[in-house]
Amino acid sequence: MAVKKPLTALEQATLSTIVDTYHESEGWLDLTRVCSRTARHLVDVRQSVARLVRYGLVTIDEEAPNTERWLKFSLPE
């Protein structure tokens, strides 16, 4: 799915953090890292992640024991 509009600054920062940390953490990300980098609240970061999923830029591993703070991602090939 193509993104119809440019990513917001928060979406871009979230995606960059996911990509930058993906291999060192085997896909796991503590979303508070994005909060620290962007000075945004966890709820805002979670909404950003939801939009990235809708855009098809990342996938959340639904079988992993995800929490409000920790998510396991996979990136498209």
N, C-alpha and C positions, 0 to 999 in steps of 0.2 A: 504494500500500500504506500502510495506516495504522500508525502506531507504537503498539504495544500497551501500552507502559510509558513513563513519562517518560524523557527523555534524561538521561544522567548528566552531571555537571558537565564532564567531559572532552569528551563528545560535543557538548554545547552550545557549549563554547568552540571546538571544531574547526569546527562548522557556522558559528558567528558569524565566525570568521576567514575561512572560505571565502567567505561572503557579502560581508563587508566589503572583501575584496581582489579579488573576482572581476573587476570591470570595469577596475581599474587594471592588472591583470596578464594580461588576456585569458584568464582561466581557470586560469592557472598558479599553483601555490602551492608554496613551499618549506616543507615540513612542519616544519622546525626553527623557523619562526615560531610555530607552535602550541606546540612544545616550550618555547620561551622564555617564552611567555605563561602557560603552565600548569605549568612546572617538571616536566614529564613526559618520559619517554624516548621516542625515536622509535618504538620497537616498540609502545608504548602508543597513540601517536597514530595509527599505521598501523592498529591494531586498531579504533580509534574510527572511522576513515574507512571501514573495511570494514563496520562496523555501520550507518553512515549510508547506505552504498550499499545494503545489504540492506533498510533501511527505506524506500528509494526517495526519500530526501531530496536526494541528489546522485548524479551519474553520473561515472565516470572515463572519459575519452576513451582507449579501448584502442588507438587507432591512433597516438596521440601517443607520442613517445619518452620515456615515463615512466621514472623511476629510483626507487631506494629513498627518495630525499629529495624529488624533484620529481614532482608529479602535475598533470595537466591535468583540470580539472573542468568539468562543465556542470550547470546547475541546471534543475530541472523548470520548465516554463512556468507 
